[in-house]
Amino acid sequence: MEKTHTKSALKTKDELKDRLFGKSKTCQKPAAKENTTKPQDFKLHTQERALKRAMFNYEVATKLYIIEQQKKQAEKLQKMIEEEEVRMLRKEMVPRAQLMPFFDRPFFPQRSNRALTVPREPSFHMNGKCGNSISWGVMV
């Protein structure tokens, strides 16, 4: 009995060594199951989002370009209309000389009926709003 016990003790010691140091000849891992689940491929939406964003940016740029072209065309049309108006005004406006004054009836000014203006001294005194009693031109 001692021999079987020692043999089993040696086996367990050997098995422990093999397990610890990875030199297992007798003990191998069980085979993996055939029905293991495989990971599914996942799809990131970054490429789709990048494409959609590029399309959006293109649409915005074309819209801005169209608006800019419409503004330029409207400005050009307005400028043409203004030039045509100026041309028509110049055509209608004929420069004429001033009329000659009538020398046979000279102008004689009439005397006014209003009373003459009475001159008076200006008053530059402050009404105490500033707190200083300094008047204009007089330094104390």
Secondary structure, DSSP 8 states (H G I E B T S, - for coil): -HHHHHHHHHHHHHHHHHHHHT--SS-------TT---------SHHHHHHHHHHHHHHHHHHHHHHHHHHHHHHHHHHHHHHHHHHHHHHH----------SSS--------S-------------SSSS---BTTB--
